[in-house]
Amino acid sequence: MKRYSTPIALAFFIHGTALAQSVKDTICILQMNDVYEIGPLNQGKDGGMAKVATLVKQEEARYQTFVILAGDFVSPSVIGTTKIDGQRVYGRHMVDMMNKVGVDLVVFGNHEFDIPEKDLQDRINESQFAWLSSDVQHKNSDGTITPFYRTRPDSVAFPTSFIVSSKNQQFNVGIVNATIQSNQQPWVVYQDQLQSVKKAYQQVKRQSDVVIGLTHLSLDEDKKVARKIKHIRLIMGGHEHQHNYVSVRRGDIAKADANAKSMYRHLIFRDGKRGKIKIISDLIYLDSTVVPDPEIATAVKVWEDKAYAAFRATGLEPNAVVYHTREPLDGTEANIRYKQTNLGILIAQSMQAIAPKADAAVFNSGSIRIDDKIAGVMTQLDVIRTLPFGGKLCEVELTGTLLNQMLTTSDRIKGLGGYLQVSPNITFNGNNWQVNGIEIVSSKTYRIITPEFLFSGAEKGLEFLKEGNPEIKVINRFTDPTDLRTDIRLAVIKYLVDIDGK
């Protein structure tokens, strides 16, 4: 693992490397974004930290190499939800693998703030890589606002800008950052994105020959940064989970596929002794043609074995195939919390299939944590990744008035976890909500199957869904461990196995 003497500016030396440009330095930046799983996906074909390690070693043999991750790695993660040795993992496995692979620099994504504050601080302290934050700061218990810090073994504040120097000091690359403001926490303070990036840019440009961005923003936000700060040559971005390369004014925006199914390689060099800085970007797929690094693959398996043992103790078999997808199943947060998706429909249908007395199925989109698309062979592990917290289902008898209120409120809280995914027989005709094509009657009693959590009053925006509400007639709960309604994941697995091939 490479270590640095200063968090803001560093001389990044690798001796004995063969550079592609014989008379000039080359810096190779390897870009990942939105990496939640340490193991490969799609039956071992795509991604995984062992394949990342292979690519890192390959590029280090040729270039001065710098490995970055553009946000979202401690959560959401299927292993992160398990308890190992009595403690919730909360991204500990990811930081461990990133240390072993040799990641050099990261920024916050919105999902870094999913886990409790103390656990995030523990992950920061465990990390052997640098962190950059131009616009996100920490609100302390006394109300003061400071940069985030590594508190152990030394107290080191996160810088607002970063500099990488080429091997022979021919040029410097400045790096600035911005993070999407979509996961508000009381201990996190988001500064104005554009003002923060401009300030960091002004700080670093005097020491740099070229300035690039390392962001976790929506593509539209990245485009805005590129338009407003036109001298940023490249933005290495995250948040979207599908690879993308867009040119805006004088700069480009590059995003790789989630879970290291692909990585971007950016070669930065001076064209001629005193020529302009050039950047050549290539998307590299970490597919079946990439051989996993055996040492990292072994370390991954140690974590997986511990997590899988925890799953098997609950009756789940991670490696069992349950379904072959006809089209990618969309569980991305950017869609699942704003509209009905095909993955949401499948889950709702699986709930309805085990509840023949229910009129419809309704569940909160926040229970889907995969933030990815599932394509090809689908295993029980994919179901666990989708619904890592599991949870019991119940059947609620409620008035049409409350059912209408639920559905209408859902439409107003798009973007939140309380936005509802529903079974296909719930529709809206432009004026009224319907069940089976018939307008919901306020005085009628309906029976829906739904997660128990949704009727606990704990879902933001839907706090009125709790016992004691006079519009709720009965909440039917199920405790028999053989009943599929005791774990939504069991219901989904059963349904997918039943319909696969039909």
N, C-alpha and C positions, 0 to 999 in steps of 0.2 A: 504494500500500500504506500502511495506517495504521500508525503507530509509537507506542510508549508510552514514557513517561519512567520508569515504575516497574512491576515485574512483578506487584505485589500489588494496588495500587489505581490506577485510572486515571479521568481525566475524558475521556469519549469524546464529542468534539464534531464535529458535522457542520453546517456553516452553510448557510443558504439552502434547507433542506428543507421540504416541505409536510407537516405532521403531520396524521394522520387526526383526532385529537382537538384541536379548535381552541384550547382553553384549558389543555391539559396536554401534557406530554411523552409520547412513545411510543418505546420501544425495540423494534426488530424483530430477533429472533434467528433466523437461518436455520441450520437443523440438517441436517448430513450425518452419515452413519456408514458404516463399512465400505466405503470407496471404494478400489478397486484399479486400475481402468482409467481412463485419461484420455480415451479415445474412447468414443463411444456404442455401445450393444449392440443386439442384435436388428435387424441390418441398418440401423443408424443411427437407429432410431426412439426409443430410450430412453436417458436418462442422458448422461454425457459432460461434461467440464469446460467445454466451450463453452456448453452449455445452463445449467450452473450460473452461469457469468458473466452470461448474459442475465438470470436471475432476480435475481442480486445487484444488477445495475444498475437493474433495474426497482424493487426495493424501496428502494434507496438514493435514488431520485428521490422517494420518498414519506415514508420514515422514517429515523430514526437507526438504522443497520443494523450488526449484529454477526454475523459468520459463524464458525460453529464446526464442528469435525469430531470426533465422539465415538469416536475410536480406529480403528485398522487402516487404514493407508494406504501404508506403505512396502513392505508385503508382505502376501499373495502377489500377484504381478503378472506378467503374461506378458511385458511389456517389461522388467520388473525382472530377469528371468532372463537376458536377452541381454547380450552384450558389445558395447559401442559404444566405438570408439576404444581398444580393448584392455582396457577395464575393465568389470566387471560393473556393471550399472546400479543394482541394489539400491535402488529407490525414488527415485532422483535425479530422474526424470521427474515423479513425483507432487509432490515438494516444489517443483519449478520451476513446475508448473501451479498449485499452491495459492498460491504467491507471486503469480503473475500475476492469478489470480482475485480475490485479496484476502481469503483466510482470515485470521481474527483470532486464534483460540484453538483448540488441540488438546489431547487427552490421549492417553496410551498405550493402545493395544489390545494384546492378546496377540501379534499378528503383528508388531508393531514389533520384537520380540525374535527374529524369525526370522533376521535378517541379522547378520553379525558386528558385534561391539561397535564396532570402529573405523568401520565404514561407517555405523552408526546415529549415531555422534558427528558424522560428516561431514554427514549429513542434518540433524541438529539445527543445526549451524553454518550450513548453507546456508539454513535457514528464516528467513523474515522475519515469522513469526507467533509469538505467545506460546505457551508450553507450561505446563500445569498438572498437578501430581501430588501428591495428598494422601496416597497410601499406597505408592507405588513409589519406591524409592531405589536408589542406585548403590553397588556394592561395588568399591572401588578395589583396585589390585594389591597394596597393602600391608595389605589386610584391613579398612581403615576404611570406614565407611558414611557417605555424604553424599548430599545431593540430586543429581539429574542437573543438569548445567550446560550452558549454551552457552559454549563455550570460546573462540570467535572470532566477531566481532572483540573482544568484551568478555567477561569472565567473569561470567555471570549465572546464578544458581541458579534452578531451577524453583520457583515458589511452591506452597504447599499450599492456598491459597485465592485468589480473584480477585474484584475488584469492578468493575462497570461502572456509571458514573454517567450519569444522563439529562442531556440537553442543557442544560436550565435548572436543573440541580441539584435537581429536585423529588424524586428518589428514587434509591436505590442498589440494584443487584442483586448479591447475593453468589453466588459459584459455588464448589462443592466437588466432589470427584472420588473415584472408586474404579475399580480395574482388576481384571479377572478374573485369578486366579492359575493360569493353565493352560499357561504356557510358561516353565518354570523354566530359568534360565540362571545360571551361576556368578557373573556380574557384576551380577545383578539381585536385589534384596531386596524381598519383598512384606511390608509391615506388615499387621497385623490390619485388615481392611476397615472394620468398624463402628467400632472405636476411632479409626481415622484420620479417618473422615468426621465423627464426633462432635467430635473435636478441632478439625478445620478449621471445622466449623459454629460451635463456640463462639468461634473466632477471628474469624470474619467477621460473625456476626450482629449484633454491637454497632455495626457500620458500615453495616448494610444494612437496607433496608425489606422486602426479600423475599430468601429464599435458595433457590437451585435447584441441582440436581445435573447434572453432566456426566460420565457414566459409560461404562465398557465392561465390562458385567457380563451374566450370563445374566438372563433376565426374572425368574426366581425370586429371584436375588440382589438385583435392583433392588427387588422387592416387599419383601424383608426390610429393606432400607435405608429404604424408605418407611414401613414399619410401626414400625421402631425409632426413627426420627428424624422424628416426625410433622409438624414444622413446615417440612419441605422441600416446597415447593408443586409443584414440577415436576422430574422427572428426565428429562433428554435423554440417551437411552441408545444404545448400540451392541451389537454382537456377534451378535444375531439378524439375519438378512438380509431378513426380511419385515416390512413396516410393521405397527405395533401401537400401540394407545393404550389404556391400562389405568388405571383409577382405584383408588387404594388409600388408605384413610382420607381425609386432607385433601388429598392430592396426586395427581398424575397422572404416568404414565410414557409417554413418546413415543419410538418408534423408527421410522426411515424405512427404505425399501428400499435394499439394497446398491447400490453403484456409481452412486449419485445418480439412480437411476430415479425416486425421489421425494425430496422434502425437506420437513421441517416448518418452518412459519413460526409463531413464537411472538411475539405482540404483547403487550407488557407496559406498563401505564400505570396512573396513579392515577385512580380514579373520583371525580371532583370534586376541589376544591382540597385538601382534607385527607381524602379518602376512602380506601378500601382499595385495595390494589394488585390489579389484575385481570390475568389472563393468558388470552388467546384463542389457541388453537392450531389450525392448519389444515394438512392434508397437501396438498402441491402436487406433481402428477405432471410430471416432465420428459419428456414424451412427444413425439410428432410435432407437437403444436400449439405447442411452444416452438422458436423460431428460434435456432439456435446463434449465439453472438457470433463474428463473422468473424475478429477479431484472435486470439482464443483458439483458434478452430478451425485457423487457420494454424499456430499454435505447436504444437498437438497433432499436426498432420500432419508437422511436422519430426521429432518423436520417432518417430512411427509409421513414417515412411519409412525411418529408420535401422534400426529393429527389424525391419521386414518384409524389408529387404535381407539381414539376418542369417539370417532364417528361410528365405528363398528359396535362400540358399547351401547349405542342408541339404536342399533338395528339397521344401520345404513352400510352399504358396500360401495365405496367410492368408484371402483373400477368397472362396475357392472354397466353394460350398455342398455339404455332404456328407449332410445328413439333415434331415428334418422331424419334429420330436418329436410324439408322440401325447399325451404328458403331460410335465410338467416333470421333467427328469432331475436327481436329487438328488446334488449333490457337496458339500453343506455339511459342514464339519468336525464339527458337532454330531451329525450322523447317520452319516457315512461311517466314522467311527472307532469306532462303537458297534454298528452293525448293517449287514446287507446292504442296499444300495440299488439302485434300477433302473439308475443310472449305473454302479455297480460290476459289475452283471450284464452290461451291454452291453460293458464293457471286457473282462471275463473271456471272454465269448463270442467277441469279436474275436480274442483270443489263441488260443483253442481252434480257431478256424476256419482258422488258418494252421499248425496243428500236428496233422495227422490222426493221427499216431502217439501223441499224448498222451492219457492217460486223463482229465485234468482240467486246469484253469487256476487258478492261485493268485497273487495279488499283494498287496503291502502297501498299505493305504489311505493311508499317508503320501505315496505317489507322486501322489495326486490333490490338487492345490493350488488348485483353483478357488474353494473355499469359497463356493459359490453354486449356484443352480438354473438349468439351461439350458432355455429354453422357446422354442417356435416354430422358426424357421429356425436350423440349426446349421451353422457354417462350420468350415473348418480352423483358423481362429483360436480357435474355442471348444475344439477338441481341444487346441490348444497351451496355451490357458489352463488346461485340465483337467490336462494332463500336461506342464508347461513344461520339465521336466528331461529328457524323453524317456527314453532308456536302452535298452540291448540286452536282448533276451529270450534265455533259454536253456531247454533241455529237460533236466530232471534225472530220473535214475532212482534211486529211493530205496525203502527198505523201508517196509512198512506201519506198522512201529513208529514210524519217524520222521514219516511222514505224520500218524499219529494224534497224535504229540507236537506237531507244528506246529499242528494244528487245535485241540487242547485248550489249548495255550498261548495261542493267539490269543484264545480266549474269556476268558482271565484278564487280558489286557492291553488290554481295551477302553479307548478314550480315547487310546491311543498310536498312532503311525504304523505300528507293527508289526501292528495289528489287521488281519486278512486279509479281503479280498474274494475270493470264489471263484466258479467256474462253477456253474450251477444243478444240475449232476449230483452235486455234493457236498452231502450232507444229513446231518442228525442226527436220529435217531429217538427221542430222549429218553434213550437209554442208550449208543448207539454211533454213530460216524461211518460213513457209507456212501458208496460211489462207484457210481453207476448203480443205486441201490437195494439194493446188496449190501454187507454189513458189511466194513469194511477188515480184511484178513488180515495179521497182524503179519509173517509170514514171506514174504509175497508182495512182488514188486518192482513198483512203480508208476512211471509216467512222467508228469511234470507239466510244463507250460510256465509259466514264471515269470520275473520280472525277474532279471538277473544280480545286481543289488544285493542282493536278498533272500538270496542264498546267498554273500554276502561276509562274513557274521558281524558286519556293522556296524549291523544293525537292533536297536534296544533291545528287549530281552525275547526276541529270537530269535537270540542270539549263537551258539547251537549249530548254526545253519544255515551251515556253511562247509566248504570242502574239508578233508579230514582226518578228518571225522566218519565212522566206519566204517559208518554206516547209509546213507551216500551211495555209490551204486555208480558212477555216471558223471554228469558235467556236460557236456552237448553244447552247444557254442557255435557261433555262425554269424558269419562275417566277410564274406561276399559282399555288397557294398553294394546289390545288387538284391534281396536277401532281406529281406522285410518284418520278419523277426525282429531285424534290426539296429536298429530303432527302434520302440518300442511304439506311437508315434503313427501311423506308417505303417500298422500293422496295424489300428488302430482306424478310421482313415479308409477303408481298403479295405473293411472289414466294413460300415460305415455306408452307404457308397455302394451296396454290393451289396444291402442289405436295404431301403433307402429306397423307399417306395411299395409294398412287398410286404404 
